[in-house]
Amino acid sequence: MNAMDASVQQLSLSILENMVPSSRLLFDLVKKEVTVDRLLTHLQVTNAQLQLKAMALLIALLLAATDSERRDMMEYLREKNIRQFIHKNIIHSPEPLGDEMAHYLYVLQSVSLNLYDRRMRTSMDPYSQEQRELLQSLRQAAFESESEAPTGNFSTERRRSLCAKEFRKLGFTNNSNPAEDLRRAPPGLLALDNMLYFSKHTPNAYSRFVLENSSREDKHECPFARSSIQLTLILCEILHIGEPCSETAQAFYPMFFGQDHFFEELFCICIQLVNKTWKEMRATQEDFDKVLQVVREQITRTLSLKPTSLELFKTRVNALNYSEILKLRQTERLHQEETLAVPVLELRERLKPELLELIRQQRLLRLCEGTLFRKISSRRRQDKLWYCRLSPNHKVLHYGDVEEGVQSPPIESLTEKIPVADMKALLIGKECPHTKEKSSGKQNKDVLELAFSIVYDVEEYCLNFVAPTRYEFCLWTDGLNVLLGKEMTSERMQTDLDVLLSMELKLRLLDIENISIPDTPPPVPKPPSNLNFCYDFSHAEQ
């Protein structure tokens, strides 16, 4: 403890660190002589090496201790605010954190979290009066006003029925005996601890969660208790609670050292996230597992960013909503299938012209089949019908009025015609003559989205259309653009192209499944010095 050469202190701490795991006798001796207070003093020095050696000895003592000793030591360290000290002076120090210190912080975090292991593996005892009272306090916190009614006015049967109803609203599967829901271990009593912490420390959020879901339809309500039990299990798995420490791992969470009740506070954030994601997914009871799977993904993705505080974690995990998760999954799937690899993108570009030609042919065939259109008059009478179709040789557009009930009139019955060679332009939406009058109201807006016109002949006559559906609008505008020698521009064309490209790429890549595709082609070997190895077939024929 006295001021001396720092190198002597470092060497002394190293010797002590090696003594601790070697025998129980030496462990007891070191633990007695080198108290935790003394080690904390060494942790507070500015010498990084001395700080590292002190941390190494502390970790060695924790790992060599029995469960009860470790629990006592961790409790004492918590009282001494070691987490805040580490958060401020080690994690956020100007000096970069070395691999060795990162490992010690990981071990300290792991040992701390493993203190929850005993509660996690303890099932609820339905005969324990203390545990039953804890469950009742959870119910009373949610339904205070209803539970405060004088119990003397109710019979035992009526009181039991009321409690069962409230436990059902709380989201317990077995509402007559909710202790049964907590028999599964893990997460055991740890789930009950988390629910109680949430109800006591954030009572407004707790009441809002329960009451909001009580007012929803039965199938759409997010069950608080069932979600809490499953979420506790998920957090235990993500944080590796109950698993032995790795000898080399360095994966610690900086925010763990900035919070005293880290696990409970993390649960409080995540259980509210469950409710938020449930609403975003418009989930029902059947979707419970899907929702919790998305929540697990939201938590793991946010934790991988190593947020420095729980506030930052809360902001980021709430920003990572369900639609963002879907986008990330889609991108990762494309990467996994190597659809975004450079050679695959080149293949995609080579396939495009061939598939675009296929779409063009399909559009022209559709025009040859023809479509039934309604006439829109100024008096808004829509009872008159007319039909338009392209001739099989793609040279003439035939059209004419038809009677109600006629689905596909023969081409000879359509008296009017426009030669494709006379077509000048295609007009869409607001550009069309028949939409330039008054365009207000929902009906006119719908017409605007489905209207197109063909400008033809020298004097620029117009043939005006209003497609029956958006699908027909896309097919006709694409087909007419093909006849005019222009690019197809509809959203349907892009969808069709994407589907065809995706199918064609998958078929082409079937033979190289599970083989990684390099970004650059392999180098072409040098030509051989001579070609004497070639076989001359001409001699064999003679």
BAMI-118704 format. One line per field, with one value per residue (C-alpha): residue number from 1; x, y negated, z. Coordinates in steps of 0.05 Angstrom, whole numbers, plus 5000, padded with zeros to 4 digits. Layout:
pos (NUM / ...)
px (X / ...)
py (Y / ...)
pz (Z / ...)
***
This chain:
pos (1 / 2 / 3 / 4 / 5 / 6 / 7 / 8 / 9 / 10 / 11 / 12 / 13 / 14 / 15 / 16 / 17 / 18 / 19 / 20 / 21 / 22 / 23 / 24 / 25 / 26 / 27 / 28 / 29 / 30 / 31 / 32 / 33 / 34 / 35 / 36 / 37 / 38 / 39 / 40 / 41 / 42 / 43 / 44 / 45 / 46 / 47 / 48 / 49 / 50 / 51 / 52 / 53 / 54 / 55 / 56 / 57 / 58 / 59 / 60 / 61 / 62 / 63 / 64 / 65 / 66 / 67 / 68 / 69 / 70 / 71 / 72 / 73 / 74 / 75 / 76 / 77 / 78 / 79 / 80 / 81 / 82 / 83 / 84 / 85 / 86 / 87 / 88 / 89 / 90 / 91 / 92 / 93 / 94 / 95 / 96 / 97 / 98 / 99 / 100 / 101 / 102 / 103 / 104 / 105 / 106 / 107 / 108 / 109 / 110 / 111 / 112 / 113 / 114 / 115 / 116 / 117 / 118 / 119 / 120 / 121 / 122 / 123 / 124 / 125 / 126 / 127 / 128 / 129 / 130 / 131 / 132 / 133 / 134 / 135 / 136 / 137 / 138 / 139 / 140 / 141 / 142 / 143 / 144 / 145 / 146 / 147 / 148 / 149 / 150 / 151 / 152 / 153 / 154 / 155 / 156 / 157 / 158 / 159 / 160 / 161 / 162 / 163 / 164 / 165 / 166 / 167 / 168 / 169 / 170 / 171 / 172 / 173 / 174 / 175 / 176 / 177 / 178 / 179 / 180 / 181 / 182 / 183 / 184 / 185 / 186 / 187 / 188 / 189 / 190 / 191 / 192 / 193 / 194 / 195 / 196 / 197 / 198 / 199 / 200 / 201 / 202 / 203 / 204 / 205 / 206 / 207 / 208 / 209 / 210 / 211 / 212 / 213 / 214 / 215 / 216 / 217 / 218 / 219 / 220 / 221 / 222 / 223 / 224 / 225 / 226 / 227 / 228 / 229 / 230 / 231 / 232 / 233 / 234 / 235 / 236 / 237 / 238 / 239 / 240 / 241 / 242 / 243 / 244 / 245 / 246 / 247 / 248 / 249 / 250 / 251 / 252 / 253 / 254 / 255 / 256 / 257 / 258 / 259 / 260 / 261 / 262 / 263 / 264 / 265 / 266 / 267 / 268 / 269 / 270 / 271 / 272 / 273 / 274 / 275 / 276 / 277 / 278 / 279 / 280 / 281 / 282 / 283 / 284 / 285 / 286 / 287 / 288 / 289 / 290 / 291 / 292 / 293 / 294 / 295 / 296 / 297 / 298 / 299 / 300 / 301 / 302 / 303 / 304 / 305 / 306 / 307 / 308 / 309 / 310 / 311 / 312 / 313 / 314 / 315 / 316 / 317 / 318 / 319 / 320 / 321 / 322 / 323 / 324 / 325 / 326 / 327 / 328 / 329 / 330 / 331 / 332 / 333 / 334 / 335 / 336 / 337 / 338 / 339 / 340 / 341 / 342 / 343 / 344 / 345 / 346 / 347 / 348 / 349 / 350 / 351 / 352 / 353 / 354 / 355 / 356 / 357 / 358 / 359 / 360 / 361 / 362 / 363 / 364 / 365 / 366 / 367 / 368 / 369 / 370 / 371 / 372 / 373 / 374 / 375 / 376 / 377 / 378 / 379 / 380 / 381 / 382 / 383 / 384 / 385 / 386 / 387 / 388 / 389 / 390 / 391 / 392 / 393 / 394 / 395 / 396 / 397 / 398 / 399 / 400 / 401 / 402 / 403 / 404 / 405 / 406 / 407 / 408 / 409 / 410 / 411 / 412 / 413 / 414 / 415 / 416 / 417 / 418 / 419 / 420 / 421 / 422 / 423 / 424 / 425 / 426 / 427 / 428 / 429 / 430 / 431 / 432 / 433 / 434 / 435 / 436 / 437 / 438 / 439 / 440 / 441 / 442 / 443 / 444 / 445 / 446 / 447 / 448 / 449 / 450 / 451 / 452 / 453 / 454 / 455 / 456 / 457 / 458 / 459 / 460 / 461 / 462 / 463 / 464 / 465 / 466 / 467 / 468 / 469 / 470 / 471 / 472 / 473 / 474 / 475 / 476 / 477 / 478 / 479 / 480 / 481 / 482 / 483 / 484 / 485 / 486 / 487 / 488 / 489 / 490 / 491 / 492 / 493 / 494 / 495 / 496 / 497 / 498 / 499 / 500 / 501 / 502 / 503 / 504 / 505 / 506 / 507 / 508 / 509 / 510 / 511 / 512 / 513 / 514 / 515 / 516 / 517 / 518 / 519 / 520 / 521 / 522 / 523 / 524 / 525 / 526 / 527 / 528 / 529 / 530 / 531 / 532 / 533 / 534 / 535 / 536 / 537 / 538 / 539 / 540 / 541 / 542)
px (5000 / 5058 / 5085 / 5138 / 5163 / 5100 / 5135 / 5144 / 5069 / 5051 / 5096 / 5067 / 4996 / 5015 / 5044 / 4981 / 4937 / 4975 / 4970 / 4894 / 4872 / 4929 / 4899 / 4843 / 4892 / 4927 / 4860 / 4838 / 4904 / 4903 / 4829 / 4844 / 4907 / 4888 / 4818 / 4771 / 4780 / 4855 / 4843 / 4794 / 4848 / 4895 / 4839 / 4835 / 4908 / 4926 / 4977 / 4940 / 4985 / 4975 / 4900 / 4901 / 4938 / 4891 / 4831 / 4864 / 4871 / 4799 / 4773 / 4817 / 4787 / 4716 / 4727 / 4760 / 4706 / 4646 / 4576 / 4560 / 4628 / 4620 / 4551 / 4578 / 4636 / 4591 / 4543 / 4602 / 4628 / 4558 / 4556 / 4624 / 4595 / 4648 / 4604 / 4600 / 4675 / 4691 / 4641 / 4672 / 4747 / 4761 / 4709 / 4707 / 4781 / 4822 / 4867 / 4841 / 4816 / 4864 / 4842 / 4862 / 4820 / 4762 / 4765 / 4765 / 4705 / 4669 / 4683 / 4659 / 4595 / 4586 / 4597 / 4547 / 4493 / 4504 / 4479 / 4409 / 4420 / 4392 / 4325 / 4323 / 4327 / 4278 / 4206 / 4149 / 4123 / 4046 / 4045 / 4091 / 4051 / 4105 / 4105 / 4029 / 4028 / 4077 / 4030 / 3971 / 4010 / 4022 / 3947 / 3930 / 3979 / 3943 / 3871 / 3878 / 3809 / 3773 / 3814 / 3803 / 3729 / 3710 / 3721 / 3670 / 3614 / 3636 / 3630 / 3694 / 3670 / 3655 / 3723 / 3759 / 3721 / 3741 / 3814 / 3814 / 3784 / 3838 / 3894 / 3867 / 3870 / 3942 / 3957 / 3966 / 3948 / 3925 / 3883 / 3852 / 3922 / 3973 / 4030 / 4027 / 4052 / 4116 / 4132 / 4176 / 4249 / 4284 / 4259 / 4228 / 4220 / 4264 / 4204 / 4162 / 4218 / 4220 / 4144 / 4144 / 4203 / 4166 / 4101 / 4137 / 4188 / 4147 / 4075 / 4046 / 4076 / 4053 / 3981 / 3980 / 4004 / 3952 / 3892 / 3907 / 3906 / 3845 / 3805 / 3826 / 3790 / 3808 / 3848 / 3886 / 3907 / 3982 / 3986 / 4031 / 4048 / 4060 / 4102 / 4142 / 4158 / 4181 / 4219 / 4257 / 4278 / 4301 / 4342 / 4374 / 4394 / 4420 / 4461 / 4484 / 4460 / 4479 / 4533 / 4607 / 4653 / 4693 / 4769 / 4781 / 4716 / 4717 / 4644 / 4619 / 4564 / 4588 / 4518 / 4520 / 4569 / 4528 / 4468 / 4458 / 4396 / 4417 / 4378 / 4313 / 4318 / 4332 / 4270 / 4228 / 4249 / 4240 / 4171 / 4145 / 4179 / 4139 / 4074 / 4097 / 4118 / 4053 / 4013 / 4059 / 4049 / 3973 / 3985 / 3935 / 3945 / 3967 / 4024 / 4055 / 4118 / 4128 / 4125 / 4175 / 4221 / 4220 / 4232 / 4292 / 4320 / 4308 / 4345 / 4405 / 4414 / 4413 / 4460 / 4509 / 4516 / 4545 / 4503 / 4539 / 4476 / 4407 / 4375 / 4413 / 4393 / 4320 / 4323 / 4355 / 4313 / 4249 / 4274 / 4286 / 4212 / 4179 / 4184 / 4259 / 4269 / 4234 / 4279 / 4342 / 4319 / 4306 / 4375 / 4410 / 4371 / 4395 / 4467 / 4460 / 4434 / 4492 / 4442 / 4483 / 4550 / 4585 / 4583 / 4509 / 4494 / 4531 / 4490 / 4427 / 4444 / 4457 / 4390 / 4350 / 4344 / 4318 / 4267 / 4245 / 4231 / 4189 / 4148 / 4139 / 4112 / 4064 / 4038 / 4025 / 3990 / 3946 / 3929 / 3911 / 3861 / 3830 / 3794 / 3723 / 3722 / 3665 / 3647 / 3648 / 3599 / 3591 / 3526 / 3567 / 3526 / 3571 / 3524 / 3555 / 3612 / 3664 / 3718 / 3788 / 3839 / 3902 / 3904 / 3946 / 3998 / 4005 / 3990 / 3920 / 3880 / 3806 / 3752 / 3677 / 3614 / 3588 / 3526 / 3524 / 3543 / 3590 / 3657 / 3703 / 3672 / 3705 / 3753 / 3707 / 3651 / 3694 / 3681 / 3731 / 3806 / 3871 / 3934 / 3993 / 4036 / 3990 / 3998 / 4038 / 4039 / 4011 / 3982 / 3971 / 3930 / 3925 / 3953 / 3892 / 3838 / 3781 / 3811 / 3827 / 3755 / 3738 / 3780 / 3752 / 3721 / 3739 / 3708 / 3748 / 3811 / 3800 / 3789 / 3852 / 3894 / 3865 / 3860 / 3903 / 3896 / 3926 / 3943 / 3939 / 3935 / 3962 / 3908 / 3923 / 3857 / 3853 / 3824 / 3809 / 3809 / 3792 / 3819 / 3774 / 3831 / 3901 / 3927 / 3894 / 3920 / 3992 / 3984 / 3955 / 4003 / 4062 / 4035 / 4022 / 4092 / 4120 / 4080 / 4108 / 4179 / 4187 / 4207 / 4154 / 4145 / 4090 / 4101 / 4074 / 4131 / 4182 / 4147 / 4143 / 4216 / 4238 / 4199 / 4226 / 4298 / 4293 / 4267 / 4318 / 4376 / 4356 / 4352 / 4420 / 4452 / 4423 / 4485 / 4532 / 4491 / 4533 / 4594 / 4618 / 4623 / 4686 / 4678 / 4734 / 4746 / 4806 / 4868 / 4874 / 4934 / 4992 / 4989 / 5031 / 5100 / 5079 / 5016 / 5046 / 4996 / 4939 / 4913 / 4910 / 4845 / 4861 / 4911 / 4862 / 4809 / 4856)
py (5000 / 4953 / 4911 / 4952 / 4970 / 4986 / 5045 / 5078 / 5069 / 5098 / 5159 / 5169 / 5168 / 5218 / 5266 / 5260 / 5272 / 5337 / 5359 / 5353 / 5410 / 5457 / 5479 / 5463 / 5447 / 5394 / 5366 / 5357 / 5325 / 5275 / 5259 / 5244 / 5203 / 5166 / 5140 / 5116 / 5044 / 5048 / 5074 / 5018 / 4968 / 4997 / 4994 / 4918 / 4903 / 4870 / 4924 / 4968 / 5029 / 5027 / 5019 / 5080 / 5124 / 5103 / 5121 / 5188 / 5206 / 5185 / 5230 / 5288 / 5281 / 5280 / 5341 / 5382 / 5364 / 5409 / 5387 / 5355 / 5321 / 5294 / 5268 / 5232 / 5203 / 5178 / 5147 / 5111 / 5087 / 5061 / 5022 / 4992 / 4970 / 5008 / 5007 / 4932 / 4926 / 4975 / 4940 / 4872 / 4886 / 4948 / 4954 / 4879 / 4865 / 4829 / 4890 / 4944 / 5007 / 5066 / 5138 / 5162 / 5109 / 5122 / 5196 / 5179 / 5133 / 5189 / 5237 / 5187 / 5176 / 5252 / 5265 / 5210 / 5235 / 5307 / 5286 / 5290 / 5363 / 5389 / 5351 / 5370 / 5445 / 5442 / 5461 / 5428 / 5467 / 5463 / 5477 / 5420 / 5366 / 5313 / 5328 / 5328 / 5259 / 5233 / 5256 / 5223 / 5157 / 5160 / 5166 / 5112 / 5063 / 5070 / 5070 / 5028 / 4996 / 5062 / 5100 / 5048 / 5064 / 5091 / 5166 / 5179 / 5164 / 5222 / 5296 / 5338 / 5365 / 5295 / 5269 / 5327 / 5315 / 5241 / 5257 / 5308 / 5256 / 5205 / 5256 / 5271 / 5197 / 5197 / 5248 / 5312 / 5375 / 5412 / 5356 / 5399 / 5419 / 5370 / 5403 / 5459 / 5410 / 5400 / 5473 / 5475 / 5463 / 5428 / 5372 / 5393 / 5341 / 5292 / 5276 / 5260 / 5216 / 5178 / 5168 / 5142 / 5095 / 5067 / 5057 / 5022 / 4979 / 4959 / 4964 / 4918 / 4960 / 5023 / 4999 / 4973 / 5040 / 5081 / 5034 / 5021 / 5095 / 5108 / 5062 / 5096 / 5155 / 5221 / 5247 / 5181 / 5169 / 5176 / 5221 / 5186 / 5246 / 5295 / 5243 / 5228 / 5301 / 5312 / 5246 / 5263 / 5329 / 5292 / 5242 / 5299 / 5333 / 5269 / 5250 / 5323 / 5325 / 5391 / 5407 / 5413 / 5355 / 5362 / 5360 / 5313 / 5274 / 5198 / 5184 / 5140 / 5087 / 5017 / 4999 / 5057 / 5018 / 4954 / 4983 / 5016 / 5058 / 5071 / 5135 / 5109 / 5041 / 5077 / 5119 / 5057 / 5027 / 5093 / 5111 / 5043 / 5060 / 5125 / 5085 / 5035 / 5090 / 5128 / 5067 / 5056 / 5128 / 5125 / 5191 / 5241 / 5295 / 5344 / 5296 / 5296 / 5335 / 5292 / 5227 / 5252 / 5275 / 5205 / 5175 / 5222 / 5197 / 5124 / 5134 / 5172 / 5124 / 5064 / 5097 / 5112 / 5036 / 5033 / 4974 / 4938 / 4927 / 4957 / 4892 / 4899 / 4972 / 4953 / 4900 / 4947 / 5008 / 4968 / 4938 / 5009 / 5022 / 5082 / 5052 / 5039 / 5111 / 5135 / 5091 / 5117 / 5189 / 5178 / 5147 / 5203 / 5256 / 5226 / 5225 / 5297 / 5319 / 5280 / 5242 / 5179 / 5211 / 5174 / 5234 / 5245 / 5172 / 5177 / 5239 / 5202 / 5145 / 5197 / 5230 / 5165 / 5154 / 5225 / 5220 / 5150 / 5178 / 5233 / 5180 / 5140 / 5202 / 5215 / 5144 / 5147 / 5214 / 5182 / 5125 / 5177 / 5208 / 5139 / 5106 / 5081 / 5006 / 4963 / 4896 / 4836 / 4784 / 4712 / 4735 / 4789 / 4845 / 4906 / 4956 / 4955 / 5004 / 5008 / 5058 / 5048 / 5100 / 5105 / 5145 / 5210 / 5179 / 5118 / 5070 / 5044 / 5026 / 5046 / 5016 / 5006 / 5004 / 5070 / 5092 / 5109 / 5182 / 5189 / 5209 / 5219 / 5197 / 5221 / 5172 / 5166 / 5137 / 5078 / 5027 / 4972 / 4979 / 4940 / 4962 / 4969 / 4931 / 4870 / 4869 / 4808 / 4809 / 4838 / 4790 / 4810 / 4780 / 4704 / 4699 / 4733 / 4689 / 4725 / 4709 / 4635 / 4613 / 4612 / 4658 / 4657 / 4709 / 4782 / 4808 / 4759 / 4777 / 4850 / 4834 / 4793 / 4853 / 4899 / 4852 / 4855 / 4830 / 4847 / 4788 / 4810 / 4787 / 4722 / 4678 / 4707 / 4741 / 4774 / 4841 / 4836 / 4894 / 4905 / 4973 / 5017 / 5033 / 5010 / 5076 / 5066 / 4994 / 5020 / 5074 / 5026 / 4968 / 5016 / 5049 / 4982 / 4958 / 5022 / 5007 / 4936 / 4962 / 4933 / 4961 / 4993 / 4949 / 4979 / 5005 / 5073 / 5079 / 5071 / 5122 / 5173 / 5161 / 5171 / 5236 / 5264 / 5243 / 5274 / 5340 / 5342 / 5326 / 5380 / 5431 / 5410 / 5413 / 5481 / 5519 / 5476 / 5480 / 5473 / 5451 / 5381 / 5336 / 5294 / 5219 / 5220 / 5274 / 5321 / 5301 / 5330 / 5377 / 5363 / 5398 / 5462 / 5458 / 5507 / 5541 / 5611 / 5642 / 5629 / 5692 / 5689 / 5723 / 5718 / 5777 / 5820 / 5810 / 5834)
pz (5000 / 5012 / 4956 / 4920 / 4851 / 4810 / 4776 / 4844 / 4859 / 4790 / 4801 / 4871 / 4845 / 4790 / 4842 / 4884 / 4822 / 4808 / 4880 / 4886 / 4839 / 4860 / 4928 / 4976 / 5032 / 4990 / 4967 / 5039 / 5057 / 4999 / 5011 / 5084 / 5074 / 5009 / 5023 / 4969 / 4994 / 4981 / 4910 / 4897 / 4918 / 4866 / 4814 / 4824 / 4805 / 4739 / 4722 / 4671 / 4682 / 4757 / 4747 / 4701 / 4751 / 4807 / 4763 / 4746 / 4821 / 4835 / 4779 / 4803 / 4873 / 4846 / 4802 / 4859 / 4910 / 4928 / 4907 / 4974 / 4979 / 4908 / 4924 / 4986 / 4947 / 4891 / 4941 / 4974 / 4906 / 4890 / 4955 / 4936 / 4868 / 4829 / 4767 / 4764 / 4776 / 4719 / 4673 / 4686 / 4696 / 4654 / 4598 / 4585 / 4600 / 4546 / 4540 / 4492 / 4526 / 4517 / 4502 / 4572 / 4608 / 4560 / 4580 / 4655 / 4645 / 4608 / 4666 / 4718 / 4677 / 4669 / 4744 / 4762 / 4715 / 4738 / 4807 / 4775 / 4758 / 4824 / 4816 / 4743 / 4759 / 4817 / 4800 / 4836 / 4895 / 4894 / 4969 / 4988 / 5023 / 5008 / 4934 / 4930 / 4964 / 4911 / 4856 / 4891 / 4898 / 4822 / 4811 / 4862 / 4830 / 4764 / 4789 / 4852 / 4851 / 4837 / 4888 / 4943 / 4946 / 5015 / 5010 / 5065 / 5015 / 4970 / 4981 / 4975 / 4908 / 4881 / 4905 / 4873 / 4808 / 4809 / 4821 / 4764 / 4717 / 4736 / 4728 / 4659 / 4643 / 4668 / 4614 / 4655 / 4616 / 4678 / 4710 / 4765 / 4789 / 4760 / 4799 / 4747 / 4693 / 4734 / 4744 / 4683 / 4700 / 4668 / 4674 / 4741 / 4795 / 4757 / 4712 / 4774 / 4801 / 4735 / 4733 / 4805 / 4790 / 4729 / 4769 / 4827 / 4791 / 4730 / 4756 / 4701 / 4645 / 4680 / 4688 / 4616 / 4589 / 4627 / 4618 / 4544 / 4529 / 4574 / 4529 / 4464 / 4432 / 4464 / 4405 / 4396 / 4468 / 4485 / 4547 / 4598 / 4642 / 4585 / 4548 / 4611 / 4624 / 4552 / 4549 / 4614 / 4582 / 4518 / 4558 / 4598 / 4533 / 4501 / 4563 / 4574 / 4646 / 4680 / 4629 / 4650 / 4632 / 4569 / 4579 / 4520 / 4507 / 4509 / 4493 / 4549 / 4545 / 4565 / 4589 / 4640 / 4682 / 4680 / 4715 / 4783 / 4766 / 4694 / 4682 / 4712 / 4677 / 4611 / 4622 / 4634 / 4567 / 4530 / 4557 / 4532 / 4466 / 4463 / 4468 / 4415 / 4366 / 4380 / 4357 / 4296 / 4274 / 4288 / 4322 / 4350 / 4402 / 4347 / 4328 / 4399 / 4379 / 4317 / 4357 / 4409 / 4353 / 4324 / 4393 / 4403 / 4337 / 4356 / 4422 / 4393 / 4335 / 4383 / 4433 / 4376 / 4367 / 4439 / 4464 / 4522 / 4564 / 4573 / 4549 / 4483 / 4479 / 4490 / 4435 / 4385 / 4399 / 4392 / 4326 / 4300 / 4288 / 4253 / 4182 / 4193 / 4214 / 4151 / 4107 / 4142 / 4135 / 4060 / 4049 / 4089 / 4050 / 3984 / 4010 / 4035 / 3967 / 3937 / 3894 / 3907 / 3888 / 3830 / 3781 / 3796 / 3783 / 3717 / 3699 / 3719 / 3670 / 3614 / 3626 / 3626 / 3550 / 3539 / 3594 / 3573 / 3504 / 3537 / 3574 / 3508 / 3473 / 3531 / 3528 / 3453 / 3461 / 3514 / 3466 / 3413 / 3462 / 3473 / 3531 / 3545 / 3563 / 3591 / 3560 / 3607 / 3583 / 3609 / 3643 / 3679 / 3649 / 3645 / 3613 / 3542 / 3527 / 3473 / 3456 / 3430 / 3406 / 3365 / 3300 / 3302 / 3255 / 3303 / 3246 / 3263 / 3326 / 3318 / 3362 / 3364 / 3408 / 3437 / 3475 / 3549 / 3562 / 3502 / 3529 / 3469 / 3402 / 3337 / 3305 / 3242 / 3284 / 3306 / 3251 / 3270 / 3261 / 3270 / 3233 / 3283 / 3233 / 3243 / 3319 / 3341 / 3418 / 3482 / 3534 / 3607 / 3664 / 3665 / 3594 / 3565 / 3532 / 3569 / 3638 / 3625 / 3642 / 3716 / 3759 / 3829 / 3873 / 3885 / 3820 / 3777 / 3815 / 3801 / 3727 / 3726 / 3749 / 3696 / 3636 / 3573 / 3502 / 3434 / 3388 / 3315 / 3243 / 3213 / 3244 / 3313 / 3330 / 3399 / 3420 / 3495 / 3544 / 3617 / 3638 / 3681 / 3730 / 3746 / 3720 / 3652 / 3651 / 3660 / 3606 / 3555 / 3566 / 3563 / 3500 / 3465 / 3483 / 3451 / 3387 / 3388 / 3397 / 3467 / 3535 / 3579 / 3641 / 3685 / 3756 / 3733 / 3684 / 3740 / 3783 / 3726 / 3709 / 3782 / 3788 / 3722 / 3739 / 3808 / 3780 / 3723 / 3770 / 3819 / 3762 / 3735 / 3805 / 3824 / 3801 / 3845 / 3909 / 3972 / 3931 / 3946 / 3884 / 3881 / 3866 / 3815 / 3762 / 3771 / 3731 / 3661 / 3659 / 3612 / 3544 / 3539 / 3508 / 3453 / 3429 / 3418 / 3466 / 3416 / 3380 / 3304 / 3282 / 3208 / 3212 / 3250 / 3196 / 3141)
***
